[in-house]
């Protein structure tokens, strides 16, 4: 329950009413700045105890690229998943599409004899 409250609080802290936002000439730059702020807040709230280097570096590299490089960050620990969920909520509340986010996990290899056709 505490996790849900923290995620919701992070998302609300970044959401601002439309009238309070200054018009942006560069939407990508604005989204990236918002993502960088959300990342900083998420680290402060959740810490980095259960995060591996790839997760941290992936987020830092995404921000350093101006949030224009396709991301391949895959949250693996519970803490990483909580942070990814908080960042997703924060960015959706800020008006970005889910395609902006750098999270992508590779599909698991199907086991022999399992259905791999449409619908899965």
C-alpha positions as CSV (number, residue, x, y, z in Angstrom):
1,X,0.0,0.0,0.0
2,X,2.8,2.4,0.9
3,X,4.3,1.7,-2.6
4,X,1.1,2.8,-4.3
5,X,0.9,6.0,-2.2
6,X,4.6,6.9,-3.0
7,X,4.1,6.2,-6.7
8,X,0.9,8.2,-6.8
9,X,2.6,11.1,-4.9
10,X,5.5,11.2,-7.3
11,X,3.1,11.2,-10.3
12,X,1.0,14.1,-8.8
13,X,4.1,16.1,-7.9
14,X,5.0,16.3,-11.5
15,X,1.6,16.9,-12.9
16,X,0.7,20.6,-13.2
17,X,-2.4,22.2,-14.4
18,X,-2.3,23.2,-18.1
19,X,-2.6,26.9,-17.2
20,X,0.5,26.7,-15.0
21,X,2.8,25.4,-17.7
22,X,4.7,27.8,-19.8
23,X,4.3,27.3,-23.5
24,X,7.2,25.2,-24.8
25,X,8.9,25.7,-28.1
26,X,10.4,22.2,-28.0
27,X,8.1,19.5,-26.7
28,X,10.8,16.8,-26.7
29,X,13.1,19.0,-24.6
30,X,10.3,19.7,-22.1
31,X,9.4,16.0,-21.9
32,X,13.1,15.2,-21.3
33,X,13.4,17.8,-18.6
34,X,10.3,16.4,-16.9
35,X,11.7,12.9,-17.1
36,X,15.0,14.0,-15.6
37,X,13.2,15.6,-12.7
38,X,11.0,12.5,-12.2
39,X,14.1,10.3,-12.3
40,X,15.8,12.5,-9.6
41,X,12.7,12.4,-7.4
42,X,12.3,8.6,-7.9
43,X,15.9,8.0,-6.8
44,X,15.3,10.2,-3.7
45,X,12.1,8.4,-2.8
46,X,13.0,4.8,-3.6
47,X,16.8,4.8,-3.2
48,X,19.1,2.7,-5.3
49,X,19.7,-0.3,-3.1
50,X,18.2,-3.0,-5.3
51,X,19.1,-1.4,-8.7
52,X,21.7,-2.8,-11.0
53,X,24.1,-0.7,-12.9
54,X,22.4,-1.3,-16.3
55,X,19.1,0.2,-15.0
56,X,20.8,3.3,-13.6
57,X,23.1,3.8,-16.6
58,X,20.2,3.2,-19.0
59,X,18.2,6.0,-17.4
60,X,21.1,8.4,-17.2
61,X,22.1,7.7,-20.8
62,X,18.5,8.3,-22.0
63,X,18.5,11.7,-20.3
64,X,22.0,12.5,-21.6
65,X,20.8,11.8,-25.1
66,X,18.1,14.4,-24.8
67,X,15.6,11.5,-24.4
68,X,15.8,10.9,-28.1
69,X,17.6,7.5,-28.2
70,X,15.4,4.4,-28.2
71,X,15.5,2.9,-24.7
72,X,16.1,-0.7,-23.9
73,X,15.9,-0.5,-20.1
74,X,14.4,-3.5,-18.5
75,X,13.4,-3.3,-14.8
76,X,14.4,-6.5,-13.1
77,X,14.1,-6.0,-9.3
78,X,11.0,-5.0,-7.4
79,X,12.6,-1.6,-6.8
80,X,13.4,-1.1,-10.5
81,X,9.8,-2.0,-11.4
82,X,8.5,0.4,-8.8
83,X,10.6,3.2,-10.2
84,X,9.7,2.4,-13.8
85,X,6.0,2.4,-12.8
86,X,6.4,5.8,-11.0
87,X,8.2,7.3,-13.9
88,X,5.5,6.0,-16.3
89,X,2.7,7.5,-14.2
90,X,4.6,10.8,-13.8
91,X,5.2,11.1,-17.5
92,X,1.7,10.1,-18.5
93,X,0.3,12.7,-16.1
94,X,2.7,15.3,-17.7
95,X,1.1,14.6,-21.1
96,X,3.6,12.3,-22.8
97,X,2.7,9.2,-24.7
98,X,3.8,5.8,-23.5
99,X,6.1,5.5,-26.5
100,X,8.3,8.2,-25.1
101,X,9.5,6.0,-22.2
102,X,12.8,4.1,-22.5
103,X,11.5,0.8,-20.9
104,X,11.6,-2.3,-23.0
105,X,12.2,-5.9,-21.9
106,X,13.1,-8.6,-24.4
107,X,10.5,-11.3,-25.0
108,X,11.1,-14.5,-23.2
109,X,12.2,-17.5,-25.3
110,X,9.3,-19.9,-25.7
111,X,9.8,-23.4,-24.4
112,X,9.6,-26.3,-26.7
113,X,6.0,-27.3,-27.5
114,X,4.5,-23.9,-26.4
115,X,2.3,-22.0,-28.7
116,X,4.1,-19.0,-30.3
117,X,1.5,-17.9,-32.7
118,X,-0.9,-14.9,-32.7
119,X,-2.3,-13.8,-29.4
120,X,0.8,-14.3,-27.3
